[in-house]
Amino acid sequence: MNKHVKNFCKRGLVAAWGGPVIMAIVWLCLKAAGVLETLAVDQVVLGIISTTVMAFIAAGVSIVYQIETLPKPMAALIQMAVLYIDYMGIYLLNGWLPVERIGAFTLIFIAAFAAIWLIIYVSIRMKVNRINQKMQA
């Protein structure tokens, strides 16, 4: 098996439990706020399966940054596209995102992804600069 596919699966399996746990916490908060009364069995099953798949894909796709021949900006675009399709698909499948809100979701997603990527990039860049300064001293 290709090492990247193997790493994708390992990362995905490590994180796959997180989706349903987070979803259960959100459901409990909605119930406590009086927004959610009960859930049908079909809703629960679909929610558990879909959030497991969503978390698996979201964690696994970070493997793109380990592909040495892939430029970092291209890896970021691939990750962004996969996450967008992953989240959008699951949200629409579960009815969590009304179709008329897709445009707003897209803008928010792109802005949030860019902000997070920029924060991580600047943080790493600062650490590299500090290490380089220590090595020159």
Secondary structure, 3 states (H helix, E strand, C coil): CCHHHHHHHHHHHHHCCHHHHHHHHHHHHHHHCCCCCCCCHHHHHHHHHHHHHHHHHHHHHHHHHHCCCCCHHHHHHHHHHHHHHHHHHHHHHHCCCCHHHHHHHHHHHHHHHHHHHHHHHHHHHHHHHHHHHHHHC
